[in-house]
Amino acid sequence: MEYAIVKLAVYLLCFLVSLFALSGVRFDRFVNVRQPMKAQVLLLVLAMALAYLCGSFLLELTIYNGL
């Protein structure tokens, strides 16, 4: 039970950090400016993918190895 809470907290923290970091990228150069919803969806999907990778990396280093 406590492992699931720690895992959820790590993924949520990584999501917030990755969302903050990706907000500095200018997506208007990559997507059509007349469709801002697509840029926002792209930002969320990239933030989720980055959060999963970073969270998995941190959990692999700490919890799985007993540190």
VMD Tcl script that draws the C-alpha trace (Angstrom):
set ca {
  {0.00 0.00 0.00}
  {2.71 2.46 0.94}
  {4.64 1.57 -2.20}
  {1.65 2.60 -4.34}
  {1.40 5.94 -2.54}
  {5.11 6.64 -2.97}
  {4.93 5.63 -6.62}
  {1.94 7.89 -7.24}
  {3.64 10.80 -5.48}
  {6.83 10.38 -7.52}
  {4.93 10.24 -10.80}
  {2.81 13.26 -9.87}
  {5.87 15.27 -8.85}
  {7.66 14.31 -12.06}
  {4.57 15.29 -14.07}
  {4.46 18.73 -12.49}
  {8.19 19.27 -13.03}
  {8.03 18.11 -16.63}
  {4.98 20.28 -17.31}
  {6.86 23.26 -15.88}
  {9.94 22.46 -17.95}
  {7.99 21.96 -21.18}
  {6.13 25.23 -20.73}
  {9.31 26.99 -21.78}
  {9.25 25.34 -25.21}
  {7.57 27.34 -27.95}
  {5.17 24.85 -29.49}
  {3.68 27.47 -31.79}
  {6.60 26.85 -34.13}
  {5.63 23.19 -34.49}
  {1.83 23.34 -34.60}
  {-0.76 25.49 -36.32}
  {-1.41 28.65 -34.28}
  {-5.08 28.65 -35.23}
  {-5.54 25.37 -33.35}
  {-4.21 25.99 -29.82}
  {-6.04 22.96 -28.38}
  {-3.76 20.62 -30.34}
  {-0.70 22.37 -28.92}
  {-2.06 21.97 -25.39}
  {-2.77 18.28 -25.94}
  {0.73 17.81 -27.33}
  {2.15 19.54 -24.25}
  {0.20 17.25 -21.91}
  {1.16 14.07 -23.78}
  {4.82 15.03 -23.81}
  {4.68 15.94 -20.12}
  {3.11 12.57 -19.28}
  {5.70 10.67 -21.29}
  {8.58 12.61 -19.74}
  {7.10 12.17 -16.26}
  {6.79 8.42 -16.76}
  {10.40 8.13 -17.91}
  {11.78 10.29 -15.09}
  {9.58 8.65 -12.46}
  {10.54 5.17 -13.58}
  {14.19 6.16 -13.51}
  {13.94 7.55 -9.97}
  {11.96 4.57 -8.70}
  {14.40 2.15 -10.28}
  {17.30 3.86 -8.53}
  {15.72 4.03 -5.11}
  {12.89 1.63 -4.27}
  {13.75 -1.35 -6.44}
  {17.36 -1.38 -5.31}
  {16.56 -0.98 -1.62}
  {18.20 2.39 -1.10}
}
mol new
graphics top color blue
foreach p $ca { graphics top sphere $p radius 0.5 }
foreach p [lrange $ca 0 end-1] q [lrange $ca 1 end] { graphics top cylinder $p $q radius 0.2 }
display resetview
